[in-house]
Amino acid sequence: MLVQDAVKCGVRLVASESLLSDVKGKYIEWLLPGETVRPEKLRRMVTCFELQDLPYPLLLSDSYEQYPEGWPYRNFGVTEQENVRVIPCIEAWQNFLSSGTYPSRGLAGVLVLQSVFKACRGLMDASGFEGGWPHFLLLWRALLEAASQQTDTDWCLILHADYTGLVQEPSFEEIAVHQMDWHMLCKRDHALLGAEKLAQIAAAQKVIGDELLRQAGEEGTDLSTGIWPAYRQMIAAL
């Protein structure tokens, strides 16, 4: 369990040193304020973990929806017949980075080993809600990096299951913040992508950005305040 509280500018993750040292249990679940999961989540995901031959560090729940271009969500498309898919943690991060998306079920759809929770320090160093905005790509990077460093296996499991319900449509501002995070992380982890892929991503970010600015302007958003000047500058530089 991760301690959490709500603040005026958004959500702040709180994980004290005592929590990291005193946390109990073999598996850890994250729930942010307002998030709910179906009652069967823990039972089914723990069963999935326990039936594996290896102590996989991370288990994700997957779904089936498709999302508009620019939305930050993705699914792996694990079918009911396939049930469980295994993928290296570093490959999962490369997928997230190259597409600029993260699992649609979010942290509420995850179960991790206690060792992963402690390795990523409860995500309290990941700047996941800096400035009052969610920075989920940063949280996923920190989580998958910690999972990839586990000694027994660095592969994660993806389960065909939905325990959180439909995702909400992101606001224009949330999309813009996410796009800026994606742009920054592509620069940070450019070695994982290569020059050709980076050029393709920049072109996609430009298309998404131009359309987002057009839609936000038509809806009456003041593009001279808040995050918008920085976002406009980023798009103009692409």
C-alpha positions in Angstrom: 0.0 0.0 0.0 1.3 3.5 -0.8 0.4 6.4 1.5 -1.2 9.2 -0.5 -2.8 12.6 0.2 -4.5 15.3 -1.9 -3.1 18.8 -2.1 -4.5 21.9 -3.8 -2.5 21.5 -6.9 -3.2 17.9 -7.5 -2.0 14.6 -5.9 1.2 14.1 -4.0 2.7 10.6 -3.4 4.1 10.2 0.1 6.4 7.4 1.0 8.4 8.0 4.1 11.6 6.1 4.9 9.8 4.3 7.7 7.1 3.1 5.3 9.8 1.7 3.0 11.5 -0.1 5.8 8.3 -1.3 7.5 6.2 -2.3 4.5 4.8 -5.9 4.9 3.6 -8.5 2.5 4.9 -10.3 -0.5 3.0 -8.1 -3.1 2.3 -4.4 -3.2 -0.7 -2.6 -4.8 -0.9 1.1 -5.6 -4.1 3.1 -5.4 -4.2 6.8 -5.9 -7.0 9.0 -4.5 -10.3 8.3 -6.3 -9.1 5.0 -7.8 -11.0 1.8 -7.2 -10.5 -1.8 -8.3 -12.8 -4.7 -8.5 -12.8 -7.0 -5.5 -11.4 -10.0 -7.4 -8.3 -8.1 -8.5 -5.9 -9.2 -5.7 -7.2 -12.8 -5.6 -6.7 -13.3 -9.3 -3.5 -11.4 -9.7 -1.9 -13.1 -6.7 -3.0 -16.5 -8.1 -1.4 -15.6 -11.4 1.8 -14.7 -9.7 1.8 -17.9 -7.6 1.2 -20.2 -10.6 4.4 -19.0 -12.4 7.6 -21.0 -12.3 9.7 -17.8 -11.8 9.3 -14.9 -9.3 8.3 -12.3 -11.9 8.7 -8.8 -10.4 5.7 -7.1 -12.0 2.2 -8.1 -13.2 0.0 -5.7 -15.3 -3.7 -6.1 -16.2 -4.6 -5.4 -19.8 -7.7 -4.4 -21.7 -9.0 -4.1 -25.2 -10.0 -0.5 -26.0 -8.5 1.6 -28.7 -7.8 5.3 -28.1 -7.5 8.4 -30.3 -4.1 9.6 -31.4 -2.6 11.8 -28.8 -4.2 10.1 -25.8 -1.5 8.7 -23.5 -3.1 5.2 -23.1 -2.2 1.8 -24.6 -3.1 -1.8 -24.3 -1.1 -4.9 -25.2 -4.0 -6.8 -26.7 -3.6 -9.9 -24.7 -6.5 -12.1 -25.7 -8.6 -14.3 -23.4 -7.1 -17.4 -25.2 -3.6 -16.2 -24.6 -4.4 -15.1 -21.0 -0.9 -14.2 -19.9 2.0 -12.7 -21.9 5.6 -12.4 -20.8 7.8 -9.5 -21.9 11.2 -8.2 -20.7 10.8 -5.1 -18.5 13.2 -3.1 -20.7 11.2 -4.1 -23.8 8.0 -2.9 -22.1 9.7 0.5 -21.4 10.9 0.7 -25.0 7.3 0.1 -26.2 6.0 2.9 -23.9 8.8 5.3 -24.9 8.5 4.7 -28.7 4.7 5.1 -28.6 4.4 7.7 -26.0 1.8 5.7 -24.1 1.5 3.7 -20.9 -0.9 0.9 -19.7 -4.5 2.2 -19.7 -5.3 0.6 -16.4 -2.5 2.6 -14.7 -0.9 1.8 -11.4 -4.2 0.6 -10.1 -3.9 -2.3 -12.5 -0.5 -3.4 -11.3 0.8 -5.7 -8.6 4.5 -5.8 -7.8 6.8 -7.8 -5.5 7.8 -6.0 -2.3 11.4 -6.0 -3.5 10.4 -3.9 -6.6 8.5 -1.5 -4.3 11.6 -1.0 -2.2 13.9 -0.8 -5.2 12.0 2.1 -6.7 11.6 3.6 -3.2 7.8 3.6 -3.5 8.1 5.9 -6.6 8.6 8.8 -4.2 11.7 10.0 -6.2 10.0 9.8 -9.6 8.5 13.4 -9.7 5.2 11.7 -10.6 3.0 14.7 -9.7 5.4 17.6 -9.9 3.6 20.9 -10.5 0.3 19.4 -9.7 0.1 17.4 -13.0 0.3 13.6 -13.4 3.6 12.5 -15.0 2.8 8.8 -15.4 5.5 8.1 -18.0 8.1 9.0 -15.4 6.4 6.7 -12.8 6.4 3.8 -15.3 10.1 4.4 -16.2 11.0 4.3 -12.5 8.9 1.2 -11.9 10.1 -0.8 -14.9 13.7 0.2 -14.2 13.5 -1.2 -10.7 11.8 -4.3 -12.0 14.4 -4.9 -14.6 17.1 -4.9 -12.0 15.7 -7.9 -10.1 18.1 -10.7 -9.8 15.8 -13.7 -10.3 14.1 -12.5 -13.5 13.7 -9.1 -15.3 10.6 -10.1 -17.2 7.1 -8.8 -16.4 3.7 -10.5 -16.8 0.7 -9.0 -18.7 -2.6 -10.5 -17.7 -5.8 -10.5 -19.8 -8.0 -8.8 -17.2 -9.6 -5.5 -16.4 -10.0 -4.6 -12.8 -10.4 -0.8 -12.9 -13.1 0.0 -15.5 -13.0 2.5 -18.4 -10.4 5.3 -18.5 -11.4 8.9 -18.5 -10.8 11.2 -21.4 -7.7 13.3 -20.6 -8.0 17.1 -20.7 -6.1 19.2 -23.2 -3.7 20.2 -20.4 -3.0 16.6 -19.3 -2.2 15.7 -22.9 0.1 18.6 -23.3 2.0 17.7 -20.0 2.2 14.1 -21.1 3.6 15.1 -24.5 6.3 17.3 -22.9 7.2 14.4 -20.6 7.4 12.1 -23.6 9.7 14.6 -25.5 12.0 14.9 -22.5 12.2 11.1 -21.9 13.0 10.5 -25.5 16.0 12.8 -25.1 17.0 11.1 -21.9 16.7 7.5 -23.2 17.6 8.2 -26.8 20.0 5.3 -26.9 17.1 2.9 -26.6 15.5 4.3 -29.8 18.0 5.2 -32.4 18.1 8.2 -34.8 15.5 7.0 -37.2 12.9 6.2 -34.5 13.6 9.5 -32.8 12.9 11.3 -36.1 9.6 9.4 -36.5 8.6 10.3 -32.9 9.4 14.0 -33.4 7.2 14.0 -36.5 4.4 12.4 -34.6 4.7 14.8 -31.7 4.5 17.7 -34.2 1.3 16.4 -35.7 -0.2 15.7 -32.3 0.9 19.1 -31.0 -0.5 21.1 -33.9 -3.8 19.4 -33.6 -4.0 19.7 -29.9 -3.2 23.5 -30.0 -5.9 23.9 -32.7 -8.5 22.1 -30.7 -7.6 23.8 -27.4 -7.8 27.2 -29.1 -11.1 26.5 -30.7 -12.5 25.4 -27.2 -11.4 28.8 -25.8 -8.3 27.7 -23.9 -6.0 30.7 -23.1 -2.8 29.4 -24.8 -0.8 32.3 -23.3 -1.0 31.0 -19.7 -0.1 28.0 -17.6 1.7 25.2 -19.4 0.8 26.4 -22.8 3.8 28.7 -23.6 6.3 25.9 -22.8 4.3 23.5 -24.9 4.0 25.8 -27.8 7.7 26.4 -27.7 8.4 22.7 -27.7 6.1 22.1 -30.7 7.6 25.1 -32.6 11.1 23.6 -32.2 10.2 20.2 -33.6 
